Each structure stands twice: as C-alpha cells, then as structure tokens.
Amino acid sequence: MSHPYIEISGRKIGMDFPPLVIAEIGINHEGSLQVAKEMVDAAQRAGVEVVKHQTHIVEDEMSSAAKSVIPGNATVSIYDIMERCALSEAEEYELMQYVQSKGMIFISTPFSRAAANRLESFGVTAYKIGSGECNNYPLLQHIASFGKPVILSTGMNTIESVQKAVAIFDKAKVPVALLHTTNLYPTPSHLVRFGAMQELHYAFPDKVFGLSDHTLNNNACLGAVALGASILERHFTDHMKRTGPDIVCSMDEQNCKDLITNSAEIATMRGGVKAPAEEEQVTIDFAFATVCSIAPIKKGEVFTKNNIWVKRPGTGEIFAEYYNDLIGKVAVRDLESDVQVRWDDVQ
C-alpha cells in the first residue's frame, strides 16, 4: 500500500521515502547575511536537503502594538527582535541563490502578505507556514493562490482550526503537509505530545505529517519518525556559541548530521506484521522445539511424559504445541531413544 506524499523541487516526501530533515536557520543569523551563509555551509556539510528561512517585512507583519509585546524567551519586544533580524529583499534573494548554488532547496516562512509576495517573486518552489499563521485564513488564502506545495505548522491550534486551514488548500488543490508543533522555545519533553501529532494524522489520513520541534535534542524527532512522521524540522546553527534568538533549541552541524542518518534508519524499522519473517527461518530451524523420544519405545507402547518430550531443533515434524495431543496415543513402530517423532509414528 502506498502512502500519501508531496513533492518539492523533485524531492518526494512521505512515509515511503526517507524522512525530510528541514534545517531552519530562521532568524538565527540576527540580520547578518554573512552569518546566514556560514550556517548554510554547515547545513550542506551535514547533508541537509532543505534550508528554511523566515521572511520578515516588519511594517507589513506587525502593528505598532507589537512594540510592547515581549516574547517568553526575550527581554526586548518582538518588533525590535524582528526589525534587528530581518534581511532586506536583496540580501534574502542572495541567500536563496547561495542555498541553491550548494545544491539545496530554499524555502521560507512568510509572516505577512508582503513577505509572501516577495517569496513568490523569487520563484520559490514551496511555502512553509508557521503555527502563528495557521489560523490566519486571509494569509493562507493568499498563499494558496500561488498554487505551490505548503508545509503547515499547526502549533497552538485545534483539529477544528486546522480543518479550516486544510479546507483552504484543498479547495485550491494545493498539496499541504501538516506539522505538529509546540510553540515554546525550548519545549519541555512532557509538552511534545506525540498523541497530538497522531491525532492530527488520524484526522487527516490523506496528508503527509511530521514534527516541527523546539526541544533541546533529537529525541522528539526520532520518536516522531517511529510514529510515521515524514518531515522533521528543527532550528539550525553552525555552532552553539551563536547568540541568535533560537540558538537554545537549535541543532548544530553534528546533531543535524545525526538526525538525518538516524531518522532514515528508524524509518526503515516502521511497519510490518506480527508473524515470523521469512528471514527468521534459519533461526526457527534451531530455536523451536519438536517432539522427541527420551527412552526406547516399542511398537504398541503408549506415549507418556516418561518416553517423549520436546527438544530443539525445530526441524522435526511435530512442534511443541502438539505435544499434549500425543500423550496417550500409541506408537505404530519401534523407536530408539533420542529421535524426532514423526506423525506416521503415531496411531
């Protein structure tokens, strides 16, 4: 049975393919194109396929009220942070070209209509939409009108509000993948909530799903893969001594490399049915027990616990599960001690 998949720049994404690890540079570069490029270099060394940026055009994204809202992990307003960390249009275009020159796919999260228009003018092949915009239906409709595949984070939302978002993309015939997320930076383990991710999967069985994670290590992403996740997203940095806003919950180059390798390995472990694998036959042959004589048995003699028992290997005819059926039956020929009993030895 094949599973749903989406395709971005020729990369098929779904349960029949290795999990896609998205390295989110986001705003970790703190507004420096040079630092962003160094992070891209590190992503390439780690084996990353998709680098994600955030497109912030502050005046279109936020009203002046944002100047008095301070995020949980910060000491200055969200307006100040984004103003400091935003790349200009020319810088962001250069960043995209740099990512692509390294053989990787560039995607970004637009946080406003102007940001979406900028990315569309760049010719991006897909859109990432953050949890904060999951219920921003006017913006979703605008992005859906571009007809490009979308990866939608669904943190801080319910199945009901996600349904409204999915309906917008379905109506526009735009492929959409859904990521479960907890929007705390960092996220404590007990708030990862794999149950919520599975609920999302059950509610939208025809959608590719995954996890956008903000914990401090790879465990959440690896656990998500075991449960069927096809997309894993973590913030990314070239090294942990950077001072960007999301460095605390970022993976560095080595962690990212590990995540790519290990998630691909865990994906190969999924599925299967509870039955012997064909490849286990070599083990069955020695490990299972079959009925054997433990004393000489004469023709006409009754099988008892004193003259038959079950022993390895599993190459005999009568498996251990039939042992009790033989007790009280009669031997139709003489049997030596320590031979495997066959069905035609039994009356």
N, C-alpha and C positions, 0 to 999 in steps of 0.2 A: 504494500500500500504506500503510495507516495503522499508526502505531506505538503501543506501549502508553502509557497516560497515567494519571495520578492526578488527583484534583480536591480542592482545599482551598478552602472558602468561595467556590465558584464559579469559582476560577482553575484552568483545566486546565493540567497540567504534563506535558510530554513533547516528543518531537522534532518534532511538528507544530505546536508553539507556541513563542513566544519564550522563551529561557531564563529561568528564575526566579532572580533575584538575592535571596538572603536576607542581610539586614544583621544580623549578630549583635552586639547590644550586650553580651550575656552579662553579665559582671561588671565591665565597663569603668567602670561608674558608681561603683564602690567603695562601694556601700551607700547612695549618695545618690539619693533619688527625684528631686530637682531636676535633678541632672546627667543622670539617665536620661531625663528629659523633654526636656532640651536636645538630647540625642542623637536622640531620636525626631523632634524638629522638623527636625534636619539630615537625617535619613533621608527625611522627607517631601519636603523641598526637592530631594533628589537623585532623587526619583522611585521610591523603594522601594515594593514591594508587600507584602513580608513582613518584619516585625521579629521577631527572635528574642531571647529572654531565657534565663536559666538559673535554675532553681528549686532553691535550696539550703536544705534544712531540716537543719542541720548534725548535730543529735543523732541523726537517723534515717539520715543518709547515711554517717557515719563513726564508727568506734570511737575510743577514746582513743589507740589506737596511731598514728592519723594525726597526732597532735601531735608525733611525732618524724620525720615524713616531709617532706622539703623538696624541692619541685619543681625541675626543671633551671633554670628562669628566675627563681628567687626566693631570698630569704635567710631567710624565715620558713616555718613549717610550713604545709602545705596546710590544716590545720584552722584555723589563725589567719587565713589568707587568706579562706577561705570564710565564717568567722564575721564577718569585717570587711565582706565584700562582699554578704552575704545581705540581701535585702529582707524585711520582715515580710509576713505574708499580706495585711494591709490595704494596704500600700504596693504590693505586686505587683498586687493587684486594681486599684488606682488606675492603675498603669502600663498594664495591659491596656486599661482603659477609655480611657485617653489615646491609646494607639495606634489603637484602633478609631475614636475620635472624629475622627482625622486621615484616616480612610478606608483605613487599612492593616490587614493581618491580623496578629494577635498569635499567635505560637507560642512555646513554651519547651521547654527540655530538663529533664525531672525527673531528679534524681540519686538518688532514693530512692522508696520506696513512698509515704511521706507526701507527698512532692513531687508525685507523680503524682496522688494523691487530691486534693491542693489544686487542681491544674490542672483536674481533672475537675469539681470543684465550681464552678470558674469558668466551665465550659461552653466550654472551648477546642475549636476545630474540628479540630485535628490535633496530633500529638506529634512533636517532634524527639528522637531518642535519640542520645546521644554515643557515641563509639568505646569509651569505658571500660565502657559498659553493653552493648555489642554481644553479649558472651558472658555477660551476667548474665541467664540464661534465666528465673529466677524473676520478675525485674522485667519482662522482656519479656512473659511470660505475663500478668502483672497489667495491663500497659498494653494488651495485645491484647484483654483482656476488655472494654475500653471501646468497641471497635468503630470507633474513629476512624482515619483515614489516618495513616501513620507515615513519617517520613523518618529513615532509619537510617544513621549514620556507621559505617564499618567499619574504621577505622584500627586498627593493632596486631593485626589478625585475619587468619586464612587463609580461603580459599574454604570449607574444611570447617566452620570455626566459624560462618561467615556462613550456610552452608546450614542449620545447626541453628536459627539465628535466623529465617531466612526461613520455615522449616517451621512455626514457631510462628504467624507472621502468616497464612500460607496456610491453616493449619488453622482459624484464627479468621475466615477470609475478610476479613481486614483488608488494604487496599491498602498496599504498602510500596515506597518508593523507596530506592535504595542509593547512598550517597556514599562514594567512595574518599577516604581521608584519610591524611596523615602527621602523627602527633601529636608534633611538635617545634615549639617556639614561639620564634623563627621556624623555618620549614623551609627548608633549603638547596635550591637548584634541583635538584641531582642526586638528591635524595631524594623529589621529587614523584612520579616513577614513573607516567607515563601508561600504561605497559604493564600495571601492576597494575589501573588503572581499566578498561582494555579487557578484561583477564582477568575482572574482575567482570561486565562487560557480557556477555561470551560465556558465562559460567557461568549467568547469569540473564537470558536474552534477552527474557523477558516482563516485566522490571521496568524502570521508569524509573531512569536512573542519572545521577550527577553527581559534583561535586568539592567537598569542604569543604577550603578551602585556608588554609594558615598561612604562606605566603611573604610577601615584602615588597612585591610589586606585583601588577598584574592579569594578568601574562603567563600564569601557570599556568591561571587560569580561562578565559582566551581560547583557549589551546591546547586545553583540555578541551572547549570548545564545538565546535571543529573536529572533534573525535573523537566527537561525539554527545552530550555532556553536556547535560542539561536543567535541572539545578539547580546553582547556584553559590552557595557560602556563604563569606563572609569576615567576620572580626570588623570591627566598625564603631565609629567615634568621630566626634564633631562636629569635633574638631581634634586634631592630633598632639601637642599640648603637655600633654594629659591624662596622668595617672600610673597609670591602671588597669593590671591585670596583663597584658592582651593588646594594649595600645596599639601595641607594637612591630610586631605583624603585622596591624594594623588598616588598613582603608581609611578615608580621610576623605570628606567630602561630595563633593568634586570627583572623587576616584578612583572613588567609588561611581557617580556620575552617568555617568562614562566607561564603567565596566564594564557598566552597563545598556544604554547606547547601542551600544557596540562588540560586546557579546556577541550582541545582537539582529541586528546586521549580519552577524557571522560565521555565525550560524545560517542566514541566507539563502544562504550560499555552499556549504552542505553538499549532498551527494548528486550526482546527475547521472551520465551515462554518457559514455564516450569516443567521441563521434561529433559531427559538426557540429551545432551548434544551429541551428534554423530561422532564428533571427535573424542568423546569420552569412552567410546567402545573399548579402546586399548586399556583403560583403567577398569571398566566393568569386568573385563576378562580375568583380571586377577583379584579385584577387590570384592566382588559379590560372592556370596556363599551358595553352594549347591549341596544336595543330599548325598552323603557318602556312607558306606558301611564302616562300622567301627569294630566289627567282630565277624568271623566267618558265619555265613548264613546258608542253611541248607534249603533245597527246594522244598516248598510246602511249609516252611517256617514262617511264623508271623513277624512282621516288622514291629520292633519295640524301641523304646528310648535307649535300651541297652545295646542294640545292634546297628542302629542308624543314627546319624547326627548331621549337622550342617557345617561344612568347612569351605574355605577358599580352595581353589579359584572359582570364578564364575563361569567356567567353561563346561560344566556338567549340564545335563538336560533338565534336572528338577531343581528349580530355585527354592530358596529357603522358605518362601511364603507358602509352599505346598507341603512342607514337612508334616504338618499335623494330619493332612489327608492320607499320608502313607501309613501312619500308626494304626495297627490292627489289620492292615492288608497283608496279603500272602505273597511270598517270593515264588516265582514260576521257574527259577533255576538256582543252582548253587552260586553263591557269590563269595569271593575271597574278602578278607578284611581290607579296608582302606582302598575301596574302588568307588568311583562315582556311580550312583544308582541311576539306571535309565528307566523310562516309562515302560518299556517292554520287559523289564524285570519284575513288574508288579502285576498281580492278577487283576 
